[in-house]
Amino acid sequence: MAFRVEDRVRPYDLIRKKRDGGELTAEEITSLVDGFVRGEVADYQVSAWLMAVYFRGMTHRETADLTMAMARSGRMLDLRGIPGVKVDKHSSGGVGDKTSLVVVPLVASCGVPVPKMSGRGLGHTGGTLDKLESIPGLRTAVEVEAFVEQVRRLGCAIVGQTADLVPADKKLYALRDVTATVDSIPLIASSIMSKKIAGGADAIVLDVKAGSGAFMKDLHSARTLAQVMVAIGSQLGRRTVALVTDMDQPLGHAVGNAVEVREAVATLRGEGPGDLTELCLSLGAEMLRLGGRARELDEARQLLVDRLRDGAGLRKLQEMVSAQGGDPAAVEDLDRLPSAPVVLEVCSQQEGYVQGIDAEAVGRVAVILGAGRARKEDRVDPAVGLTVLAKRGARVARGDVVALVHARTLDDAQRAASGLLEAYRVGPVPPEPRPLVHGRVG
């Protein structure tokens, strides 16, 4: 719905209404978002409104209306030409989270189309696009028409978000970043879901992380975010399910880009780490059920296991890599992937059990090595990274190798090793078990 300038309520009135705890109408929210995107509402007014939202919150209805206003601020993808129920998947971000590299081709190999637009890493969390681009020649900058055709033909694609998709989110996030309003659940939820809605999928599976390496550090906040996003999806006509999953230590063993691609390929071969494999099966089962491929989650999991065993998921990854200009042989011959010239063993200085691993600290070490970005303009080195060998609960002796550092220079490797040891907590007794999936919202 378009508004003329003279039809809009003054931004001042909307700021005051939200400041005083009022509930904005859909028209008021759309008017504010449209005006901001067009440059007719000043940054300082939207900043004041964001702060009012931060303190006063938003109802589920308001948050859904904000999500739709943001989604409609740019291009909305039309995927109706792709047969079947299109299912998207989103992770709220973490350390070593390479699930999309496994789940997207694996689910597609079962007959459910997966149109996936992903992002780049920033801060301690990695980005799916950076990981994929460590495969020689692979392109993630793909025109929308080519993206849709690839999903129609192959069943899946993982590409970067186009510039004309949800421009309101880019402008709003830039203000949130400088006004200390990033960690507002309605604003986080609308930012994530606006991109999913604009992406055109019929159903959405969300992986909401909780723990030291996640944006949401505690379970209560993660569950609340999951509930809000599922409510948004439901109100906007998208079948949506969220799993609240653990990010109190890195997922799997590899942290970086090419090292994570290697681990994803191993998982598609049925040889991946237990936690990564289990999470991929849990997320994939939800996707197959929403996509109508299975009625029950147990049936869906068995389909996925079968595709791991017969190699169909791995072949689908090769097809996707080839379609996006990458070298499909790199999926078979992992030596074709970039590798670091220095690999340094990190040895435990203590004896006992690994009580915990600060996932955020591990992610920061990877960034210092060059595997991630401290700033958006930083370049990523696809070859460097970490391999976390001893996970939570492992018994270690003094001198045992607990991790590997993949670095450009020995100096870089030694600095990273020191930081990695600081991320480990070792104690005399085994820690209490911590579940991989804390709960489901749907």
Secondary structure by P-SEA (a helix, b strand, c coil): ccccccccccaaaaaaaaaacccccaaaaaaaaaaaaaccccaaaaaaaaaaaaaacccaaaaaaaaaaaaaccccccccccccbbbbbbbcccccccccccaaaaaaaacccccccccccccccccaaaaaaccccccccccaaaaaaaaaaccccccccccccaaaaaaaaaaaaaacccccaaaaaaaaaaaaaaacccbbbbbcccccccccccaaaaaaaaaaaaaaaaaaccbbbbbbccccccccccccaaaaaaaaaaaaaccccaaaaaaaaaaaaaaaaaacccccaaaaaaaaaaaaaaaaaaaaaaaaaaaacccaaaaacccccccccbbbbbbbcccccccccaaaaaaaaaaaaccccccccccccccbbbbbcccccccccccccccccccccaaaaaaaaaaaaaaccccccccccccccccccc
